[in-house]
Amino acid sequence: MAKKTQELDMNGQMKQHTISLLVENRFGALNRIAGLFSAKGYNIDSLTVGPTEDTSVARMTIVTRGDDQIIEQITKQLNKLIDVIKVIDLTFEDFVERELALIKVQSTSTTRAEIILIAEIFRAKVVDLSPKTLTLEVTGSQQKVDAIINMLKPFGLKEVARTGRVALKREFQGEA
């Protein structure tokens, strides 16, 4: 079996791995999976959970960091859990990912137009406004969400809520 090479990100940290799980949609499944990470001392950078097209099955997308040996260990441990149906490390696959963020930013009559312009550039939607704030909804890659947050920081961020990644393996392979 070919050994995967471990890449480091721009900060010199181990590359993030996106792991997709199909699990039985029942009480305690999330707790058992999160408990596995906690017990082994592995960090979860992002965790999303939701039902699938089959209401008895839930999809979890876990983003974590580790070298190849750690990720292999995580995958093996996840496969041993009774609630887990399928584990896929999407990191070395072609996959589609998205994240949703709600960003409440301070605004005044003089800054509102500039904030709305930034929102338009990032294809974000204004979902709430008050005399002192604008709340934006943005969907996209982690990098896109990070970028709009960084652009809005100078105006004063009041609150940020992020979903974490959701991801699915690409089915189409080849040229369109």
C-alpha positions in Angstrom: 0.0 0.0 0.0 1.4 3.4 -1.0 2.1 5.7 1.9 0.3 9.1 1.8 2.6 12.0 2.3 1.7 14.4 5.1 1.3 18.0 4.1 1.6 21.0 6.4 -0.6 24.0 6.1 0.7 27.6 5.8 1.1 27.8 9.6 3.3 24.7 9.7 0.5 22.7 11.4 -0.7 19.3 10.2 -3.1 19.4 7.4 -6.8 19.3 8.2 -8.6 16.1 7.4 -12.3 16.0 6.5 -13.9 12.8 7.6 -17.5 12.0 6.5 -19.5 9.5 8.6 -22.8 7.8 8.2 -24.2 6.9 11.6 -27.4 5.4 13.0 -29.6 8.4 13.8 -30.3 7.6 17.5 -29.8 8.9 21.0 -26.1 9.0 22.2 -24.4 8.4 18.8 -22.9 11.9 18.7 -21.8 11.6 22.3 -20.0 8.3 21.7 -18.2 9.7 18.6 -17.2 12.9 20.4 -16.2 10.9 23.4 -13.8 8.8 21.3 -12.0 11.9 20.2 -11.8 13.2 23.8 -10.6 9.9 25.2 -7.8 9.7 22.7 -6.8 13.3 23.0 -7.7 14.2 19.4 -9.1 17.7 18.7 -12.1 18.3 16.5 -11.7 21.6 14.5 -15.3 21.4 13.1 -18.3 19.0 13.6 -21.6 19.1 11.8 -24.4 16.6 12.1 -27.7 16.3 10.3 -30.2 13.8 9.0 -29.8 12.3 5.5 -32.3 11.4 2.9 -33.0 8.3 5.2 -34.2 9.7 8.5 -32.8 6.7 10.4 -29.3 7.7 9.2 -27.3 10.9 10.1 -24.3 12.3 8.3 -21.5 13.8 10.4 -18.6 15.8 8.9 -15.7 16.0 11.2 -12.6 18.2 10.5 -9.6 17.2 12.5 -5.8 17.4 12.2 -3.2 14.7 12.5 -0.5 12.8 10.7 -1.3 9.8 8.6 -0.9 7.4 11.5 -3.3 9.4 13.8 -5.9 9.7 11.0 -5.7 6.0 10.3 -6.1 5.3 14.1 -9.1 7.7 14.2 -10.7 6.0 11.2 -10.2 2.5 12.7 -11.6 3.5 16.1 -14.7 5.2 14.4 -15.3 2.0 12.4 -15.4 0.0 15.6 -18.3 2.1 17.1 -21.6 0.4 17.0 -23.5 3.4 15.6 -21.1 4.0 12.7 -22.2 2.7 9.3 -19.5 4.1 7.1 -16.3 6.2 7.5 -14.7 8.1 4.6 -11.6 10.3 4.8 -12.4 12.8 2.1 -9.1 14.5 2.3 -7.5 12.7 -0.6 -10.8 12.6 -2.6 -12.5 15.2 -4.8 -15.2 16.6 -2.6 -17.6 19.6 -2.3 -17.6 21.5 1.0 -19.6 24.4 2.3 -19.8 26.3 5.5 -22.5 28.8 6.6 -21.9 31.8 8.8 -24.0 34.5 10.4 -22.0 37.6 11.0 -23.4 40.5 13.0 -21.3 43.7 12.4 -21.6 47.2 13.8 -22.9 49.7 11.3 -23.8 53.3 11.1 -25.5 55.3 8.4 -22.0 56.2 7.0 -20.6 52.6 7.0 -23.8 50.7 6.0 -23.3 51.1 2.2 -19.6 49.9 2.4 -20.6 46.8 4.5 -23.4 46.0 2.0 -20.9 46.3 -0.9 -18.6 43.9 0.8 -21.5 41.5 1.3 -22.4 41.7 -2.4 -18.8 40.9 -3.4 -18.9 37.8 -1.3 -22.5 37.0 -2.3 -23.6 37.3 1.3 -27.2 38.2 2.2 -28.3 40.8 4.7 -30.7 38.9 6.9 -31.3 41.4 9.7 -30.6 45.0 10.3 -31.0 47.5 13.1 -29.9 51.2 13.5 -26.6 49.9 14.9 -25.9 46.5 13.2 -26.2 44.5 10.1 -26.4 40.7 10.2 -25.1 38.9 7.1 -25.4 35.3 6.0 -22.6 33.9 3.9 -22.1 30.4 2.5 -19.0 29.0 0.9 -15.6 27.4 1.6 -13.8 28.0 4.9 -11.5 30.4 3.1 -14.4 32.5 1.8 -16.0 32.7 5.2 -12.6 33.6 6.8 -12.1 36.3 4.1 -15.4 38.1 4.6 -14.9 38.0 8.4 -11.5 39.6 8.0 -12.9 42.2 5.7 -15.6 43.1 8.2 -13.4 43.2 11.3 -12.5 46.9 10.9 -16.2 47.8 11.2 -16.5 45.9 14.5 -17.8 42.3 14.8 -20.5 42.0 17.3 -21.2 38.2 16.9 -20.2 35.4 14.6 -21.9 32.0 14.4 -20.4 29.3 12.0 -21.8 25.9 11.2 -18.6 24.2 10.4 -18.0 22.2 7.2 -20.5 20.0 5.5 -19.0 17.9 2.7 -19.9 15.2 0.1 -17.6 13.3 -2.2 -17.8 14.4 -5.8 -19.3 11.7 -8.1 -18.4 13.2 -11.5 -14.8 12.4 -12.5 -13.4 13.8 -15.7 -14.0 16.8 -17.9 -17.4 18.4 -18.5 
